[in-house]
């Protein structure tokens, strides 16, 4: 190491490739703002920025090594999930008169694309520069039961002043119509990934309706208002306060919100989806996206899970806010369509802006 100059060594660290033969870590960086990713599942492994006191803080849950991601079937830390995110009831759907039977990996249902969905495969790195990286994956006809060849691209870009993470998810159906619904599955804790639970965080979701689910978390097909229910985050509210209003035994939130203006999704305009704030660090997060829905999940099933730096993650250690098409849309004609054709590609843009700011819970 004595023969390596300091600038060259720092550059090597910035673009370091770590771990296995095919799956590695990559870093994108702007000043004090950095994101570590792996091509296994096109995942975010860490996101580090200064808190209100200038302390560099990692605000996403994850693991120290690529091997841990490869060996863990759940909980999709930081991954791009697909070909169809969330659940498809009965692991089947009918498209243009043809019935497709999918891989069932959640009881009788398909979750996040099947047992070997997009989060469980190695993506190729198409381009990697200091502040952005593009991953690509070729999904063949019949993959997990889905029709047609699909090529997917995901680009992560970071900016500063203010700190911003931009995720562009694109896919092309090459020869057949097929459902595509990608989601970025970060587990956020703005107090720091190792800071305990997120029950004190303030959350606002710009959505007046949810798509209620049955006992297997499959949408009923209804789109119902949330006013004055536990799901009501129309004003900034503490997560724990609303969670306590849920029926006993529910464990926490795991529900899709119909973002206000979701029926205008064809315009592909970014809409404000949610804002989160943590008083411990002063870190706030604003999410905007072009997708019609967002899944609120409060990491209900984490239990004694060993994460980065020896941290042990428990239930409610994070918030997931997965912008997406509505779950099980292929089986509910009244939901916004998730069908992609060779003439109509898939485009989903997600902007996440981080600021130190304050607002009061109601």
C-alpha positions, 0 to 999 in steps of 0.5 A: 500500500505504500506505493499507492498515492492517497488520492488514488487510494481514496478513488479506489475506495470510492469505486471499490468492488467487494465480495463474491465473483459476480455480486459486488458492492459499488459506491456512488458519492457526492461530498458527504452524501454516499450510497453503497449498492450491490448488483445482487438485486440492484440493492441499496446497502447503505445511504449515509448523510450528515444529521443535524449535528454533522454526524454521518448517519446511515439511514437504511437497514442492511448487511455488511457483506454481499454473501448475507444478502445472497443467503437471506430469502427475506426481507428484501433489504434495499432491493428492486422487487419485480417482475411484479412487486407486492402480491398476486392473488392465487399466483395466477392471472389471465391476459388476452384470454390466456391463463398464466400460473405463477410461482407461488412463494407466499402461501398460494400467492406470488410475492415480489415476482416469485421465489427468484424475482428480480431481488434474487438475481444478479444484475449487470452493471451497464454504467458506473460513474462517481454519482450514478450507476445503472443496473440491467437485467434480462428476464426471459419468457416464462421467468417465474411463470410470467409471459414474454422477454423483458429487459429492465434498467434501474439507474440510481443518481445522487445529488447535493444541495439538497441531498437527493436520491433519484431512482429511475426504473424502466422496462421493455417488453420485447415480444409479448404483453406482460405485467411489470411493476417494480418497487424500490424496497429500502427499509428506512430509519431516519434515526440511523439504521441501528437506532431502534424503532421508528415509532416516534417518527412523524409520517405524512402520506398524501393519499386519501384512500387505501386498497383494503386486503383480506386475511392473506393481504390480497386486495379485495378490489375496493378503494376506500377512504381512510379519514379518521382511521388508523391509516390516516396520515393525511396530516403528519402523525407519529407512526406509533400513535397510529399503529396503536389504533390498529386491531390487536394482532395486526402487527403493524402497517402493511397496506397500499395507499392510492396516492391522491391523483392516482387516476391521472397516472397516465400523465406520468407526472411526479406527485408528492407521496410522503414525508418523514421526519425524525427528531433524533437526527433532524433528518427529513425525507420527502418522496415524490414518484410517478407511480399510482400507489405506495406500500406502507410497511412497518417491518413487522416481521423483523425479529432478532435479525443481525444487520450491519455493524452488529446491529440487531433489528427488531419489529418496527425497526424501519419504515418501507414506503414502496412506490408502486402500481396497485397490488394484484392489479392484474386481477382487478380491472378497476385498478390502474393497469400494470400491463406493459407491451412492446409499444408501451414501455414501463417507466417509474421515477422516484425522487427522494429529497433529504433535508433537516427540518421540523414539523409537528405531529397532530 
